[in-house]
């Protein structure tokens, strides 16, 4: 029998009770003291990224599950962002969440558990980017054959940059711009991405020339060492670059994500330098060979043209023979020319004598008289035409003055017509029969609608219509006296007798 069993019941009743908050706080302190540093391995599930920046997740294995939280300040420092299904190793401390009586681990670091998990994550990322078309051959750009400037993104202290520079100097001496970065660790991916972005922002013709091609290089290493080159943001930056990019990360057997999105993949950094540059001596030899071939072709062409010219010359007559025949014909023609001229002159002289014998003085003068008359008539018509032209020119010169006078006359006429219209409008307003009605007068109309102009035109008990400015009213005519008016007002109005049209008899 123990002491607790022998204690009276009243002793337990007198113990001070804990409050819920006190017990929860005591448990929280106990767990944090006992498990202030825990290294835990498990599979990530139920990843929730809160708007505040905190990340909530669960770690599980085949038999148990524990909740975890990564505070906002620690999320940015994680080597790998948690995703569902990843197997990770986390470090942190165990604590409780008193509001729901749960314990959880506050995660401070998170890394993938083993190479297998890294490769699985890489395969998922490769499938994602391949589905977006970033690996297709159609989007890859051609490497320039003879670059003037080459950009190199690598570590400035390793053997890689020396191999690249040495190979470029031997093959194709050109300008090389090195952008120094770290090629291993947490900052490597971000620095390489910024280097590519920096090369993209350079403008052609600026103080720092824009590269024609960029080489991203790193030596060999383990998968963990090369892991920064599997970063998704870096791969998208390489795919979006407008400058052709050659990836030379690792050795021939090493493959990273940027090898798929870059324009060319080189097995080694030295091979990348060879891809980016031609061999100057080979180009020089090729140019020399082209020059020799050009000279031989030109020589053969000239020789061929010379043979063709010689063959054509053999088929042509000699110039001396052509000139001899022409000279002989000229001499014959010159010898006959004097006699022919004498005979021609004699023939024309005889024709002139015969023609002059048949002509009379009157016949000779008649054509001249006709021509003189025609000339006089043409001169008269020409003088008349010149006069008309001058008259038209004088009238045309008066056109601006007449146009001005016409405008002035039109304005004056418009002013007079406007004044006349205004006076007619005033007269029309003064003759308006409805105008006196606005001053309190009324217009009297008989029963047939005619205007009553005199009192004698109305008889007692006649119905009339009074027209006022704002409407019409019916009335009955009395005898004109006040007494009669009162009596007539008391009598009912007599109906008007229907007038019998002229020429129609009464039926009753």
C-alpha distance (Angstrom), angle and dihedral (degrees) to the residues before:
residue distance angle dihedral
X1 . . .
X2 3.82 . .
X3 3.74 130.9 .
X4 3.75 91.4 -107.9
X5 3.79 90.5 54.3
X6 3.81 92.1 50.2
X7 3.84 94.3 47.3
X8 3.76 113.2 105.7
X9 3.77 118.9 -109.1
X10 3.77 90.9 -116.6
X11 3.84 91.7 66.1
X12 3.84 91.7 61.7
X13 3.73 90.9 47.2
X14 3.83 91.0 55.3
X15 3.89 94.9 54.9
X16 3.83 113.3 113.8
X17 3.83 109.4 -108.0
X18 3.84 120.5 -130.1
X19 3.75 119.8 -123.8
X20 3.81 116.4 -127.6
X21 3.79 91.8 -110.3
X22 3.82 92.0 49.4
X23 3.79 92.5 51.2
X24 3.81 91.8 45.5
X25 3.81 90.7 50.1
X26 3.81 92.2 48.2
X27 3.80 91.4 51.1
X28 3.82 90.6 46.9
X29 3.81 92.1 53.1
X30 3.78 92.0 45.2
X31 3.82 92.9 53.0
X32 3.81 94.3 43.9
X33 3.81 91.5 49.3
X34 3.79 93.6 47.4
X35 3.83 96.9 40.4
X36 3.80 104.0 28.2
X37 3.81 91.0 138.6
X38 3.78 120.7 30.8
X39 3.80 130.6 168.9
X40 3.78 109.0 -156.7
X41 3.82 133.8 -177.4
X42 3.78 124.0 -159.8
X43 3.79 148.7 117.1
X44 3.82 118.9 -74.9
X45 3.80 118.5 -124.7
X46 3.81 138.7 159.0
X47 3.82 95.5 29.1
X48 3.83 111.0 -171.1
X49 3.79 122.8 -178.9
X50 3.79 109.3 -158.5
X51 3.80 123.5 -148.7
X52 3.81 88.6 -116.1
X53 3.82 89.9 64.6
X54 3.83 97.4 -105.5
X55 3.80 119.7 127.5
X56 3.80 120.8 -142.1
X57 3.81 121.1 -165.7
X58 3.78 145.4 148.8
X59 3.81 129.8 -119.7
X60 3.77 117.2 -153.0
X61 3.76 144.6 167.1
X62 3.79 130.7 -173.8
X63 3.85 94.1 -70.0
X64 3.83 110.3 25.6
X65 3.80 145.5 25.5
X66 3.80 133.2 -154.1
X67 3.80 129.3 -170.8
X68 3.77 119.8 -124.0
X69 3.79 138.0 -170.1
X70 3.81 132.0 -161.2
X71 3.77 111.6 -158.6
X72 3.80 119.3 -134.6
X73 3.81 93.9 -106.0
X74 3.80 92.3 55.8
X75 3.82 97.9 44.8
X76 3.80 93.8 76.4
X77 3.81 92.1 51.5
X78 3.80 96.4 54.2
X79 3.80 115.6 115.6
X80 3.79 91.5 -146.2
X81 3.78 127.0 24.9
X82 3.82 110.7 -127.2
X83 3.79 117.7 -108.3
X84 3.77 132.4 177.4
X85 3.82 112.8 -84.0
X86 3.82 97.1 18.7
X87 3.81 118.1 135.4
X88 3.79 106.3 -138.0
X89 3.78 143.2 169.3
X90 3.82 113.9 -134.9
X91 3.78 133.6 -175.6
X92 3.77 125.1 -154.9
X93 3.79 144.0 102.5
X94 3.78 133.3 -71.8
X95 3.79 116.5 -118.9
X96 3.78 138.2 155.6
X97 3.77 135.1 -115.3
X98 3.83 102.6 -138.5
X99 3.80 94.9 -165.9
X100 3.81 91.8 70.2
X101 3.84 102.6 18.2
X102 3.83 92.4 -114.9
X103 3.75 131.4 136.0
X104 3.81 122.1 -140.8
X105 3.78 142.1 170.5
X106 3.79 120.9 -110.4
X107 3.82 102.4 -143.0
X108 3.79 118.9 -143.3
X109 3.85 101.2 168.1
X110 3.77 132.0 21.0
X111 3.81 129.6 -173.2
X112 3.77 136.2 163.7
X113 3.77 117.1 -91.5
X114 3.79 108.0 -123.0
X115 3.79 137.5 -29.8
X116 3.77 93.4 -74.4
X117 3.77 92.2 64.3
X118 3.79 91.0 48.2
X119 3.77 91.8 52.1
X120 3.80 91.8 46.9
X121 3.80 90.3 52.2
X122 3.81 90.1 47.4
X123 3.80 91.8 51.5
X124 3.80 91.4 51.1
X125 3.81 90.8 50.4
X126 3.82 91.8 46.7
X127 3.79 90.9 52.0
X128 3.81 90.4 49.4
X129 3.82 94.8 51.0
X130 3.81 92.3 41.8
X131 3.79 89.0 54.6
X132 3.81 88.9 54.9
X133 3.83 90.2 54.5
X134 3.82 97.2 -113.8
X135 3.82 92.3 131.8
X136 3.81 97.9 52.1
X137 3.79 118.7 120.5
X138 3.82 93.0 -134.5
X139 3.81 93.4 70.2
X140 3.82 95.5 49.2
X141 3.81 116.2 104.7
X142 3.80 126.1 -134.4
X143 3.80 118.9 -106.5
X144 3.85 111.3 -117.3
X145 3.79 111.6 -108.8
X146 3.82 97.6 -139.5
X147 3.83 110.0 21.8
X148 3.77 120.2 -166.9
X149 3.84 96.1 -161.3
X150 3.81 127.1 26.9
X151 3.80 122.8 -165.5
X152 3.81 119.7 -150.8
X153 3.80 123.4 -164.3
X154 3.81 109.6 -165.3
X155 3.77 144.5 101.5
X156 3.81 111.6 -59.4
X157 3.82 93.7 -144.9
X158 3.80 103.6 50.0
X159 3.78 131.6 90.2
X160 3.79 90.7 -108.3
X161 3.79 96.3 75.9
X162 3.82 91.0 47.1
X163 3.80 91.6 52.0
X164 3.81 91.8 48.5
X165 3.81 94.9 47.4
X166 3.80 92.2 45.4
X167 3.80 92.3 50.1
X168 3.81 93.5 46.8
X169 3.81 91.4 48.3
X170 3.80 91.4 52.5
X171 3.80 96.2 45.8
X172 3.82 109.2 30.1
X173 3.81 119.4 0.8
X174 3.82 105.3 -144.5
X175 3.78 139.8 134.5
X176 3.81 115.6 -68.9
X177 3.81 122.8 -165.2
X178 3.81 114.2 -161.8
X179 3.80 118.8 -157.9
X180 3.83 105.1 -162.4
X181 3.81 116.3 -138.9
X182 3.77 138.5 155.3
X183 3.78 111.1 -102.7
X184 3.81 99.1 -162.9
X185 3.76 134.4 49.0
X186 3.78 137.9 33.1
X187 3.82 96.0 -47.9
X188 3.80 97.3 46.8
X189 3.83 98.4 88.7
X190 3.81 93.7 47.6
X191 3.83 93.2 47.5
X192 3.82 93.2 48.9
X193 3.81 90.4 48.7
X194 3.82 90.7 50.3
X195 3.82 90.3 49.0
X196 3.82 91.9 53.9
X197 3.79 90.1 45.9
X198 3.81 89.7 49.5
X199 3.80 91.9 53.5
X200 3.82 89.2 48.6
X201 3.81 91.6 54.9
X202 3.82 93.8 54.9
X203 3.81 112.8 105.4
X204 3.81 124.1 -139.9
X205 3.78 111.4 -103.8
X206 3.80 93.7 21.2
X207 3.81 127.4 129.4
X208 3.82 88.6 -90.1
X209 3.82 109.1 43.5
X210 3.79 119.2 -128.1
X211 3.83 112.5 -114.0
X212 3.79 119.7 -114.9
X213 3.81 90.6 -148.7
X214 3.83 134.2 10.6
X215 3.81 126.4 -146.1
X216 3.82 118.6 -156.1
X217 3.79 105.3 -162.5
X218 3.78 140.2 176.6
X219 3.77 135.1 157.2
X220 3.77 125.6 -111.9
X221 3.79 125.8 -73.9
X222 3.77 145.7 137.0
X223 3.77 123.4 -54.9
X224 3.78 89.6 -100.4
X225 3.82 90.7 53.5
X226 3.81 92.0 49.4
X227 3.80 94.4 41.5
X228 3.87 95.7 100.6
X229 3.83 87.6 67.5
X230 3.82 88.8 60.3
X231 3.81 91.1 62.8
X232 3.82 113.2 130.1
X233 3.83 95.0 -141.5
X234 3.82 90.7 51.3
X235 3.80 91.5 48.4
X236 3.80 91.7 51.6
X237 3.82 90.7 48.2
X238 3.83 90.6 53.0
X239 3.82 91.2 47.5
X240 3.82 92.5 49.8
X241 3.82 95.4 47.3
X242 3.81 117.4 113.2
X243 3.82 93.9 -154.8
X244 3.84 113.2 82.3
X245 3.83 109.1 -105.6
X246 3.80 128.1 -154.9
X247 3.81 115.3 -158.7
X248 3.81 115.3 -146.9
X249 3.80 103.8 166.6
X250 3.79 118.0 150.6
X251 3.77 127.6 -23.5
X252 3.78 128.3 -46.7
X253 3.82 93.6 -80.6
X254 3.82 94.3 47.8
X255 3.78 116.4 92.8
X256 3.81 126.3 -174.8
X257 3.77 133.5 179.4
X258 3.81 95.6 -101.0
X259 3.82 88.8 58.6
X260 3.82 87.7 70.7
X261 3.82 97.8 45.8
X262 3.82 98.2 40.3
X263 3.79 121.2 92.0
X264 3.82 94.3 -117.0
X265 3.81 133.6 11.0
X266 3.79 120.0 -145.5
X267 3.81 120.9 -161.7
X268 3.83 91.0 -139.9
X269 3.81 136.8 10.6
X270 3.81 89.4 -108.5
X271 3.80 89.9 54.5
X272 3.82 88.3 50.5
X273 3.81 90.0 56.6
X274 3.80 89.0 50.5
X275 3.81 91.7 50.1
X276 3.80 92.0 50.5
X277 3.80 97.1 48.5
X278 3.79 136.9 45.4
X279 3.81 122.4 -136.7
X280 3.79 107.9 -95.5
X281 3.80 93.9 -153.7
X282 3.79 91.2 50.5
X283 3.82 90.5 50.1
X284 3.79 89.9 48.0
X285 3.79 91.0 50.0
X286 3.81 90.3 46.7
X287 3.81 90.8 51.0
X288 3.80 90.2 48.8
X289 3.80 90.2 49.4
X290 3.81 90.5 49.1
X291 3.82 89.7 49.4
X292 3.82 91.3 52.3
X293 3.79 91.6 46.7
X294 3.80 90.0 48.3
X295 3.80 91.9 51.3
X296 3.81 91.6 47.9
X297 3.81 91.2 48.7
X298 3.81 91.3 48.1
X299 3.83 90.9 48.8
X300 3.79 92.1 49.3
X301 3.80 91.0 47.7
X302 3.82 92.5 50.1
X303 3.80 91.4 47.6
X304 3.78 90.9 49.3
X305 3.82 91.5 49.5
X306 3.84 89.6 48.5
X307 3.79 92.0 53.2
X308 3.79 91.5 47.2
X309 3.81 90.4 49.9
X310 3.78 91.8 49.8
X311 3.80 91.2 49.5
X312 3.78 91.2 49.7
X313 3.81 91.1 47.4
X314 3.79 91.1 53.9
X315 3.79 90.9 56.3
X316 3.84 93.8 52.9
X317 3.89 123.3 84.7
X318 3.78 119.6 -109.8
X319 3.83 115.0 -93.9
X320 3.82 90.9 -129.8
X321 3.82 91.5 58.2
X322 3.83 92.8 47.9
X323 3.84 91.4 48.8
X324 3.83 93.5 45.5
X325 3.81 93.1 57.7
X326 3.78 92.2 46.7
X327 3.81 92.2 46.7
X328 3.78 91.0 52.2
X329 3.80 92.3 50.3
X330 3.79 89.5 49.0
X331 3.76 92.7 52.4
X332 3.82 92.0 50.6
X333 3.80 92.2 48.6
X334 3.83 91.7 48.0
X335 3.83 91.1 51.8
X336 3.81 92.5 53.7
X337 3.78 95.4 42.0
X338 3.89 98.3 81.5
X339 3.83 95.5 51.4
X340 3.82 91.4 43.7
X341 3.81 91.1 53.0
X342 3.83 91.7 50.4
X343 3.80 92.7 49.7
X344 3.82 91.4 46.9
X345 3.81 91.5 50.9
X346 3.81 91.9 50.3
X347 3.82 92.0 49.7
X348 3.80 92.9 51.1
X349 3.80 91.4 45.5
X350 3.84 91.0 55.7
X351 3.80 91.0 47.5
X352 3.80 90.5 51.5
X353 3.80 93.0 51.1
X354 3.81 92.3 50.5
X355 3.79 92.7 47.9
X356 3.82 95.5 46.4
X357 3.83 90.3 50.8
X358 3.79 91.0 60.5
X359 3.84 95.7 47.7
X360 3.90 122.2 92.6
X361 3.85 127.6 -159.6
X362 3.84 92.0 -111.1
X363 3.77 93.2 52.2
X364 3.75 89.9 49.2
X365 3.79 93.8 52.0
X366 3.82 97.0 45.0
X367 3.84 97.7 74.1
X368 3.76 90.6 48.3
X369 3.80 91.7 50.4
X370 3.81 91.4 50.1
X371 3.78 91.0 49.6
X372 3.84 90.6 47.4
X373 3.82 90.8 52.5
X374 3.78 91.7 48.0
X375 3.77 90.4 48.3
X376 3.83 91.2 50.3
X377 3.82 91.3 49.6
X378 3.80 91.7 47.6
X379 3.82 90.3 48.9
X380 3.82 91.3 50.9
X381 3.81 91.8 49.0
X382 3.77 90.5 46.3
X383 3.82 91.7 52.4
X384 3.81 90.2 49.2
X385 3.81 91.1 49.3
X386 3.80 91.0 48.9
X387 3.79 89.4 51.2
X388 3.78 91.9 50.6
X389 3.79 90.6 48.6
X390 3.79 90.7 52.1
X391 3.79 90.5 47.3
X392 3.82 91.1 50.6
X393 3.79 90.1 47.7
X394 3.84 90.6 51.6
X395 3.80 90.8 49.0
X396 3.78 91.4 47.0
X397 3.80 89.6 51.3
X398 3.83 88.7 55.0
X399 3.82 92.1 52.8
X400 3.87 96.4 89.9
X401 3.82 90.8 49.2
X402 3.82 91.9 47.3
X403 3.81 90.6 46.5
X404 3.81 90.1 53.0
X405 3.80 91.8 48.0
X406 3.81 89.7 47.4
X407 3.81 91.5 52.8
X408 3.81 91.4 48.5
X409 3.82 90.9 47.8
X410 3.81 90.9 48.8
X411 3.80 91.5 50.2
X412 3.79 91.5 48.5
X413 3.82 90.8 47.3
X414 3.80 90.6 49.3
X415 3.81 91.0 50.4
X416 3.83 91.2 50.5
X417 3.78 92.3 46.7
X418 3.80 90.6 48.1
X419 3.81 91.0 51.7
X420 3.78 90.5 46.8
X421 3.77 91.3 48.9
X422 3.82 90.1 49.9
X423 3.82 92.0 50.5
X424 3.81 90.8 47.5
X425 3.78 89.0 50.1
X426 3.81 90.6 52.4
X427 3.81 90.4 47.6
X428 3.79 90.3 48.5
X429 3.80 90.2 50.0
X430 3.83 91.2 49.7
X431 3.83 91.2 50.1
X432 3.80 94.0 46.8
X433 3.86 106.2 123.8
X434 3.80 90.1 -148.9
X435 3.79 94.8 55.7
X436 3.87 96.2 79.9
X437 3.79 88.2 51.5
X438 3.81 89.6 68.4
X439 3.86 88.8 59.5
X440 3.80 93.7 56.0
X441 3.78 102.3 -86.0
X442 3.79 124.5 129.5
X443 3.78 132.0 -150.5
X444 3.82 119.1 -133.7
X445 3.78 121.2 -144.2
X446 3.80 125.8 -174.6
X447 3.76 122.9 -127.4
X448 3.80 91.3 -91.2
X449 3.83 90.9 53.4
X450 3.80 97.6 -105.5
X451 3.79 119.3 137.3
X452 3.82 114.8 -103.4
X453 3.79 109.4 -137.5
X454 3.85 101.4 169.1
X455 3.81 134.9 36.4
X456 3.78 89.8 -129.8
X457 3.78 89.5 66.5
X458 3.81 89.9 68.2
X459 3.79 130.5 68.7
X460 3.77 130.8 -161.6
X461 3.78 115.2 -76.6
X462 3.85 92.7 19.3
X463 3.79 113.7 143.3
X464 3.77 114.3 -125.9
X465 3.82 136.7 178.1
X466 3.80 119.9 -130.8
X467 3.79 115.9 -153.0
X468 3.81 116.1 -156.0
X469 3.79 130.5 179.9
X470 3.80 92.4 -99.2
X471 3.81 100.7 35.7
X472 3.82 148.3 -43.7
X473 3.83 134.5 -74.9
X474 3.82 133.6 -171.6
X475 3.83 122.1 -125.9
X476 3.83 142.1 174.8
X477 3.82 123.0 -131.1
X478 3.85 117.8 -123.6
X479 3.81 130.4 -164.7
X480 3.79 91.4 -89.2
X481 3.87 101.1 -108.5
X482 3.72 125.6 106.2
X483 3.81 93.4 -121.3
X484 3.71 92.9 45.9
X485 3.73 89.0 47.2
X486 3.77 92.5 56.1
X487 3.76 92.6 46.5
X488 3.78 93.6 45.8
X489 3.77 90.7 48.5
X490 3.79 88.0 56.5
X491 3.82 92.6 50.8
X492 3.73 121.1 79.0
X493 3.75 115.7 -109.7
X494 3.77 115.8 -96.9
X495 3.69 116.0 -123.3
X496 3.75 113.9 -110.8
X497 3.78 114.9 -106.1
X498 3.70 114.6 -114.4
X499 3.75 111.4 -115.9
X500 3.74 115.1 -124.8
X501 3.75 112.3 -132.7
X502 3.78 114.7 -116.0
X503 3.75 114.5 -94.6
X504 3.85 95.9 25.3
X505 3.85 120.1 105.9
X506 3.79 128.3 -138.5
X507 3.76 115.6 -99.8
X508 3.87 93.6 -151.1
